[in-house]
Amino acid sequence: MIKRLKIHNIGPAAKMELEFGQRLNLLTGDNGLGKSFLLDITWWSLTRRWARVLNSRLTSGGMAMPSQEGEATIEFSFTSESREESHTSQFMRIIKNCEPLLQASPKTYR
């Protein structure tokens, strides 16, 4: 069971930390505040796969990207029947300048 989730520089908030209860957890709030995003990050934490990679028809669940330049982190801990484990994943946002590969007009083939 997931116990703790902490994100930095990813998604709608610069920093967010959640401690989950043992039985029932409710996420409420207005549209656009990040409830679905937290579910996506939780899914990734438990499976290490983005939901949209498994099902391309989903409208959410895509790979989370750092919201600003620099390092971003996802930290989480979970418990099993015998122990608790913690993991930290770090990401970097890299902005590339994309220029056209072909500078000349394409050739016409017959």
Sequence and secondary structure as in RCSB ss.txt:
>XXXX:A:sequence
MIKRLKIHNIGPAAKMELEFGQRLNLLTGDNGLGKSFLLDITWWSLTRRWARVLNSRLTSGGMAMPSQEGEATIE
FSFTSESREESHTSQFMRIIKNCEPLLQASPKTYR
>XXXX:A:secstr
 EEEEEEEEETTEEEEEEE  SS      STTSSHHHHHHHHHHHHHSS HHHH TT SS     BSSSEEEEEE
EEEE SS EEEEEEEEEE       S  S      
